[in-house]
Amino acid sequence: MSVVVIGAGMHPWGKQGRPFQEYGVAAARAALADAGVAWSDVQFVVGADTIRNGYPGFVAGATYARALGWSGARVASCYAACASGAQAVDLARARILAGLCDVALVVGADSTPKGFFTPVGGDRPDDPDWLRFRLLGATNPAYFALYARRRMALYGSTPADFAAVKVKNALAGALNPNARYRTPVTAEQVLASPMVADPLRLMDICATSDGGAAVVLASAAYARRLGVRSPVTLAAISTVTPTYPKTVLDLPDFATDPPVRESVPFRTALALAAYEEAGLGPEELSFAEVYDLSTALELDWMEDLGLCATGEADKLLRAGDTALGGRIPVNPSGGLASFGEAIPAQAIAQVCELTWQLRGEAGARQVEGALAAIAVNQGLFGHGSAIVAVR
């Protein structure tokens, strides 16, 4: 049995200041319309939770089911920080694979505060996230900057390389009607933007955004009965946790070391598990959607996914290989650089992009001949995801 995506929908991202459920319901209705499925036909609803929007955000699955109209569908809600959407997709896929339902709706949406995300729930001195902010002053931009400095020290990356990532993603985002930022930028503009956390400038760091995304999943048999032609198949979803002691980023040569999870760091382990389940390797991918919280982090992800050897991502970028029309486009959607973070929606939005690209429906940002792709995210405390889709 296989699970396929038969519908994808989004609410355009930005800062509209509306309740999160409005974005989620709009995305859900768009996905249902895309699938040609009535809400009353959905048997299982999964909501990716948002923790900054009150109790409805903590029970997002029921919030969306109520807003769409109580139908008797089974419901679930889940939270895994930035991997929440992928966990929600995984829940729905597992239920279909178990034969417990034929069609499921997955929804994620967020309404976010201005500025960077901060810990919620008051003072919690036993919480590592709270301690990171309060004792170390390591806000998210500072955290991203540490990774960037590490990359500069190890591999010789420069601020100009980081700026080139933003330029590339802004060009792609300008072609995406759902993106928040739809204006191309120059490297000079990026390098002249205000310094936030050295070496990262304002344009190197993704914003916080409002937005929503949804997908309709089904068994292959249900899709055939519905008359769906050439559906996009979810070939793998990896949500592995770190393995002690390799929980840091110091990874061996991806191309020569054996795919033993104990020998690789967390993000590479996520990708390896997905490749193994899907039965393909990084050389067979047509494009990748990666978690570009910062421009520098996109370069790290390229190496973690095995798109190039360790320390070689800058060369791939400079050669144009990761741009639209290149050998292996990275973030053809425009990435978080163009969307910003709407935490529970972002991994689902990546699946939407995989779906539209693999269907050949991505318009001006279409990756020609796309056959297989991966989408990756990393959340807090060992949460992460890698999703492989094929057609």
Order of alpha helices (4+ residues) and beta strands (2+ residues): beta-alpha-beta-alpha-alpha-beta-alpha-beta-alpha-alpha-alpha-alpha-beta-beta-beta-alpha-beta-alpha-beta-alpha-alpha-alpha-alpha-beta-beta
